[in-house]
């Protein structure tokens, strides 16, 4: 890490649970985020700001006016743009060191599996059960930890599934 990076991340590096090795681990991580909506946007922004080295963001939707009150990676100037393009621009403005790969498609089957294979951790911020169950299947198969979030109206939930932990349930275990 160079001096500028040490200064930038100094507040999290000083945490005993983090230190320089933890920051270097973040910098070498690849996080796949499925969904650039109300959850995916702030998640991606925080991960970029924290110094995660590579973010793969997937969404097949475009920015609409009704998105702007909750999807904070987008602005009025992005109306009509692909969500992944808008979010990539925001993340690179937050941290020029982050590599952002965009997947402007609804990932499924082989495409979804390949994206999981390329990730250190997967964030499920999508809005449909079919994708969640398929994502869970590939995370189990490739032993990739998955953080799953959902929000509707004034309620939200988050779950962490790590098939590397013998006692960890999976998404299907809880929701099928």
C-alpha positions in Angstrom: 0.0 0.0 0.0 1.2 3.5 -0.8 1.1 6.5 1.5 -2.0 7.9 0.0 -3.9 4.5 0.5 -2.6 4.2 4.0 -4.0 7.7 4.8 -7.3 7.0 3.0 -8.0 3.8 4.9 -6.3 4.8 8.1 -9.6 5.0 10.1 -10.4 1.4 9.4 -6.8 0.2 9.5 -6.5 1.4 13.1 -9.2 -1.1 14.1 -7.6 -4.1 15.8 -9.8 -6.5 13.8 -8.7 -4.9 10.5 -5.1 -3.6 10.4 -3.0 -3.4 7.3 -3.3 -7.1 6.4 -7.1 -6.8 6.5 -7.0 -3.8 4.2 -4.8 -5.7 1.8 -7.2 -8.6 1.9 -10.0 -6.2 1.0 -7.9 -4.8 -1.9 -7.4 -8.3 -3.3 -11.1 -9.3 -2.9 -13.6 -9.6 -5.7 -17.2 -9.1 -4.7 -20.1 -10.0 -7.0 -23.2 -7.9 -6.4 -26.5 -9.0 -8.0 -28.9 -6.0 -8.3 -28.2 -2.3 -8.4 -31.4 -1.2 -6.7 -32.2 0.1 -3.3 -29.8 -2.4 -1.5 -27.2 -3.0 -4.2 -26.4 0.7 -4.7 -25.3 1.6 -1.1 -23.6 -1.8 -0.7 -21.5 -1.2 -3.8 -20.7 2.4 -2.8 -19.6 1.3 0.7 -17.5 -1.5 -0.6 -15.8 0.8 -3.1 -15.2 3.4 -0.5 -13.8 0.7 1.9 -11.2 -0.4 -0.7 -12.5 -3.6 -2.1 -10.3 -4.1 -5.1 -12.8 -5.5 -7.7 -16.5 -5.2 -7.8 -18.6 -7.1 -10.3 -22.1 -5.6 -10.6 -25.0 -7.2 -12.4 -28.4 -5.7 -13.3 -30.4 -5.6 -16.5 -32.5 -2.5 -15.7 -32.3 1.2 -16.5 -32.5 4.2 -14.1 -36.0 5.6 -13.8 -37.2 8.7 -11.9 -39.0 6.4 -9.3 -35.6 4.9 -8.4 -33.9 8.1 -7.2 -35.2 8.3 -3.7 -33.7 5.0 -2.7 -31.1 4.0 -5.3 -28.4 6.5 -4.3 -25.7 5.5 -6.9 -28.0 7.1 -9.5 -29.0 10.8 -10.1 -31.3 12.7 -12.5 -28.5 13.0 -15.0 -28.5 9.2 -15.3 -32.2 8.8 -16.2 -32.5 6.2 -19.0 -29.0 4.9 -18.5 -28.2 1.3 -17.6 -28.1 1.0 -13.8 -24.7 -0.8 -14.0 -23.2 2.1 -16.0 -24.5 4.7 -13.6 -23.3 2.8 -10.6 -19.9 2.2 -12.1 -19.4 5.9 -12.6 -20.4 6.6 -9.0 -18.1 4.0 -7.6 -15.1 5.2 -9.7 -15.8 8.7 -8.5 -15.7 7.5 -4.9 -12.5 5.5 -5.4 -10.4 5.5 -8.6 -8.5 2.4 -7.4 -11.5 0.1 -7.5 -12.0 -2.0 -10.6 -15.7 -2.3 -11.6 -16.9 -4.9 -14.0 -20.4 -4.4 -15.3 -22.8 -7.2 -16.4 -25.8 -5.5 -18.1 -27.9 -8.6 -18.0 -30.1 -10.8 -15.7 -27.6 -13.5 -14.8 -28.8 -17.0 -14.9 -27.5 -20.6 -15.5 -23.9 -20.7 -16.9 -23.5 -16.9 -16.8 -24.5 -16.8 -13.1 -22.3 -19.7 -12.3 -19.3 -18.1 -14.0 -19.8 -14.9 -12.1 -19.9 -16.8 -8.8 -16.7 -18.6 -9.7 -15.0 -15.3 -10.2 -16.0 -13.9 -6.8 -14.5 -14.1 -3.3 -17.9 -13.2 -1.8 -21.4 -12.8 -3.4 -23.9 -10.2 -2.4 -27.5 -11.1 -3.2 -29.4 -7.8 -3.6 -31.8 -9.0 -6.3 -35.5 -8.8 -6.3 -36.6 -12.3 -7.3 -36.6 -15.8 -5.7 -35.7 -17.7 -8.8 -32.4 -15.9 -9.0 -31.8 -16.2 -5.3 -32.3 -20.0 -5.3 -30.0 -20.4 -8.4 -27.4 -18.1 -6.8 -27.6 -20.2 -3.6 -27.0 -23.4 -5.6 -23.9 -22.0 -7.3 -22.5 -20.5 -4.1 -22.9 -23.9 -2.4 -21.3 -25.7 -5.3 -18.3 -23.5 -5.4 -18.1 -22.8 -1.6 -18.5 -19.1 -2.1 -19.9 -17.1 0.9 -23.2 -15.3 0.1 -24.6 -12.3 1.9 -28.3 -12.0 1.1 -30.4 -8.9 1.7 -34.0 -8.0 1.1 -36.2 -5.0 1.9 -39.8 -4.2 1.3 -41.8 -1.3 2.7 -40.4 -0.6 6.2 -38.9 -4.1 6.7 -35.6 -5.5 5.9 -33.5 -8.6 6.5 -29.9 -9.7 6.0 -28.5 -13.3 6.2 -25.0 -14.6 5.7 -24.5 -18.1 4.3 -21.0 -19.7 4.3 -20.9 -23.2 3.1 -17.2 -23.3 4.3 -18.7 -23.5 7.8 -20.0 -27.0 8.4 -23.0 -25.8 10.6 -24.1 -23.0 8.2 -27.5 -23.3 6.6 -28.1 -22.3 3.1 -30.7 -19.9 1.5 -32.8 -22.9 0.3 -32.7 -24.4 3.8 -34.4 -21.4 5.2 -36.8 -20.3 2.4 -37.9 -23.3 0.5 
